[in-house]
């Protein structure tokens, strides 16, 4: 009989202790180490819609490229890009600014060139530039005071990416 009584007491103790943790809430800092799946990819296009008809705000209008890349211009553009653009842009990864690989699949050549030469005006007046500014945490593209020739060289380099 004593064995049966001890068994019931132990059983009650186990059941009682198990339920006390059921709804226990802690106040303050909590760290959750579960890994969440990242559904973004490095080559993800920005959330801003593609618009190939938008020419942007600036001196360039109705720009079309030759089918062949001008290697001399592209080399000059690569040098300038490496000197001033890589602080904010990478070729195939988002950074402070968008990745530039495939930019001509998302934007017209005139838009890209106007953004390069006239970022101030674009950020004030162009709806895509405003949306990109918002998407990239209001990181403003600085005006590098480039000439039209330097801008065209960078645009040619971007074609090679």
PEJO-V882738 format. One line per field, one symbol per residue. ss: DSSP state (~ for helix, > for strand, _ for the rest). phi: phi as a letter, one per 30 degrees, with the letter a starting at -180 (. if undefined). psi: psi as a letter, one per 30 degrees, with the letter a starting at -180 (. if undefined). A space follows every 50 residues. Layout:
ss = ???
phi = ???
psi = ???
This chain:
ss = _~~~~~~~~~~~~~~~~~~~______________________________ >___________________~~~~~~~~~~~~~~________________ __~~~_>_~~~~~~~~~_~~~~~~~_~~~~~~~~~____________~~~ ~~~~~~~~~__
phi = .ddddddddddddddddddddecdcccjdbcccddcddccbdcedddddd bdcdcicldcbhdbcddcddddddddddddeddbcddbbcdbbdbdcddc dieddcbdeddddddddbddddddcdddddddeddchhdddddchddddd ddddddddddd
psi = eeeeeeeeeeeeeeeeeefffehkkklakkkjgkkkkjgllegkllfklk jffkfajafkkhkkllekkjeeeeeeeeeeeeefffffklegkkbellkf kgeffflleeeeeeeefheeeefefkeeeeeeeeehhgjkkkjghlleee eeeeeeefff.
